[in-house]
Amino acid sequence: MARLEDLTRGASVKGILPDGLVTVVDVKWHGSSVVELTYKDAAGRLGNELLYRHREPTLEIASVGKPWSFDGDGAMLRLVSEAHRIRLAYLFDPVLSHVPRRTAPPSDHRGLRRNAASAAVAFSSCRRSGRR
């Protein structure tokens, strides 16, 4: 919620037009409860409107800046990217083709047996040699 006093030149305001932001060009007071607002919409068209105090709850001053920023946590971005890479690895890595997936039917049963058998042999040889 913005007060009429917050409407200053150059401010971006939501709530004047239903479809987006307007930029305040000029503000002219008429008494203490009415403002004549001259604004420019996103297309560059000028508009003029009288605003009364009862419209204050519908107005909002938009923050200045870009709608996106690149100041996020880099470590968290790497972590999330790696999680998504692992989640989608079965699409690109044939070794992971035997892992059950939610979106595609499992591969044929011979491929599953062959992969399971090779995994069991590799596991047993590691146990015998003492490696983990």
Residue, then its C-alpha position, 0 to 999 in steps of 0.5 A: m500500500a502506498r500513500l499519495e505522498d509517496l507518488t513522486r516524479g520518476a516512481s514506478v507505480k502498480g495499480i493505476l492501470p490494470d495491466g502493468l506499471v506506470t512511471v510518474v511524470d508529474v504530481k499536482w496536489h488539489g487540496s490535501s486528499v486529491v492528486e492529479l497524476t500524470y504518468k507514462d505507461a509501458a508503451g510510452r503513452l501519457g495519461n492523466e488521472l485524479l487519485y483520491r485517498h480511497r485509492e491508496p490501498t490499491l497503489e503500490i510503489a514498485s522497487v527500482g531495479k531489474p526483475w532479475s539479478f545475478d547476486g545469488d549464492g554460487a555454491m547453491l547454484r552448483l549444488v542444484s545444477e549437480a542434483h538436476r544433472i544426476r536426476l537426468a543422467y539416465l537420459f545420456d549415460p547408457v550405464l545407468s539404463h538399468v536404473p528404474r525410471r518414472t517416465a519410461p518403461p524398463s529395458d528388456h529383461r536380458g539387459l537387466r540380468r546382464n547388468a545385475a550379474s556384472a554388478a554382483v561380480a564386481f562387488s564380490s571381487c572387491r570384497r575378496s580383495g579387501r577393497r571398498 
